Amino acid sequence: MAAVLPLVPETVRQLGVLDVGGGPWAGVVHSADGLLILELEEVGRNESGSADRVYPELQPVVQELEAAVDAADVSAIVAREVRRISGFDRVLIYRFDEVWNGTVIAEARNERLPSYLDLRFPASDVPAQARELYRLNRLRLIPNAAYDPVPLLPSDNPLTGRPLDLSLSTLRSVSPVHVEYMKNMETPASMSISIVQDGRLWGLISCHHAEPRHVSPNIRVTCDFLGQIAAMQLGAKVRMAEAAQRVERQAIQARLLTHMAAVERFTDGLADQPEDLLALTQAAGAAIVTEETIYRVGTTPSEGTIRNLIGWLDEAQPHDEVFATEALGTVYTGADDLVATGSGVIAISISQIHRSYILWFRPEVERTVRWGGDPRKPVSGGSNDLRLHPRKSFETWKETVRLHAAPWSDAEVAAAASLRSAIISIVMRRAEELAELTQELQRSNKELEAFSYSVSHDLRAPFRHIVGYAELLKSTAGDTLDVRSHRYVETIIESALSAGKLVDDLLSFSQMGRTTLMPMGVDMNRLLDEVLRMLRPEMEGRQIAWTISRELAPAWGDPSMLRQVVQNLLSNALKYTRGEDGVRISVWSEQRPKETVYRVSDNGVGFEMAYVDKLFGVFQRLHRIEEFEGTGIGLANVRRIVERHGGWVHAEGAVGQGAVFSFGLPVRPGTEA
């Protein structure tokens, strides 16, 4: 026996046919609990099915398996060949799903036993303990369920004093529950061959006979060998299919990433490729969700329903994981409106800060599942003991499954996860680029502010001197100047004053970026009254219909800066309504959960919306200076002040119909609704 040692744990070694006592015996050996377990089975001298005859027959079978297209073809070939070699009435290929329910995916049989093809069996039919034995011991034969068991002598392991572990034994007795199961199936003889992939029980080759049947050791070894080939081929077909799908999805993802990288908003790049977005997960519909918008493609739930789902996902699911389900209604109580279009959902979060998601949807697929007996009654209790008994009926029991979509494959879920990682990488890379650009812009702005401050400060004195000396010339030598010289002096004074005003505004603009903000609560009604008093000289002699809300919402900001914002906007409204009949100017506010919006409207000359982006630029004017005075810095100051407060400015208008200027300010920190 030393020749067979050492043995690899959890393996059985075939010793072939041995001459024991002058007769042929098939021997197998394995180790358990420190012992060497030898099993001998008598072989009939005229027993058919020797390895010399059977193995050559497997060569074309192996070639056929290699040429098979997919797992279904492999299963059909294996069922056919195992039945041909073993002679059983019925051979099933039985595959486990992720929760250990089993489905018969292939069958070869004669008319002596009924068909079980496409029947499903609950996990309780092959409990966890039995599945582990199937994983460890690949082949089990029960020639006759009505056999009389023979006691083991000694009954306990002499080294440990405990019952001997016979998990790997070929000849060990069968569980009474399994024997009863066979009787209920009306199959006195059975043989099972395990299909194991990567250490996990993938399924079984299950053989049944309508009467007792013994299968020789050589035939069993051949069937076991065929089972191992089947496991390898099934694994190869699955890996090939997964590889092909992976290559296809990588190509789809590459196209999506190319489009995302080519646009400023990556979500626009996704939205421009609806076919690829759906093909990535084989979905019927998809939605790209941001705080502002929802872009939908294909068959999807309504926007409101999607928003509700996003709210639940945001609270109930980890943001760094992929959420995938084929039966949303089993985990989400608000799924009633989603059944028809979104029973199946894959969701990925694409932002750590905002509620931004990509969702894929599959509709409900109502289907009928055929069970081998009622799955709700898998076992029953005995009348006189506590031993459980297996099902007694294997008649087809149909179940209609609703609220489920076609299940997502692991490859489809992985594709969604891969896209999420790629998007996060794009966002992070752009954030880094934006941070670098922001730092560079900040440095440039500081340099420009310092330069403009220096220039404007240094230019103030020369322009004042020009005005002063021109005024002095006018007063002291005015009598000696002719009309043309007087006009020259007046032009010098006006130009110097205009240039000086421009320099003063430029200095104010540069100081606006350097002044420290002093935020506090601001009574905007009071501030508005102060500004109107300051602007009274501009209103003298004019008929203006003011519409001012006396309940302006309070603001959070720097009072002096906000006063300048309101003053600039009202001053512009007065300026650009000059010469108009029936002047109307309105001021009002709108309180929102996270911001307060203020608006100033007039019915003045207005502007073309095509030039709205120029309004808030430095030295940008939409009207000639001969028509309306100004330096073109006032609205630039408005934008700079509001943006320094973390807010925004916006303008709308039409030529001859007036304009509306709006600005929004964040509410006081900690008071968001």
Secondary structure by P-SEA (a helix, b strand, c coil): ccccccccccbbbbbcccccccbbbbbbbbccccbbbbbbbbbbcccccccccccccaaaaaaaaaacccaaaaaaaaaaaaaaaaccccccbbbbccccbbbbccccccccccccccbbbccccccaaaaaaaaaccccccccccbbbbbcccccccccccccccccccbbbbbaaaaaaaaaaccccbbbbbbcccccccccbbbbbccbbbbcaaaaaaaaaaaaaaaaaaaaaaaaaaaaaaaaaaaaaaaaaaaaaacccaaaaaaacaaaaaacccccccccccccbbbbccccccaaaaaaaaaaaaccccccbbbbbccccccccccccccccccbbbbbbcccccccbbbbbbcbbbbbbbccccccccbbbbcccccccccccccbbbbbbccccccccaaaaaaaaaaaaaaaaaaaaaaaaaaaaaaaaaaaaaaaaaaaaaaaaaaaaaaaaaaaaaaaaaaaccccccaaaaaaaaaaaaaaaaaaaaaaaaaaaaaaaaccccccccaaaaaaaaaaaaacccccccccccccccccccccccaaaaaaaaaaaaaaaaaaaccccbbbbbbbccccccbbbbbbbbccbbbbcccccccccccccccccccccccccaaaaaaaaaaaaccbbbbbbcccccbbbbbbbbccccccc
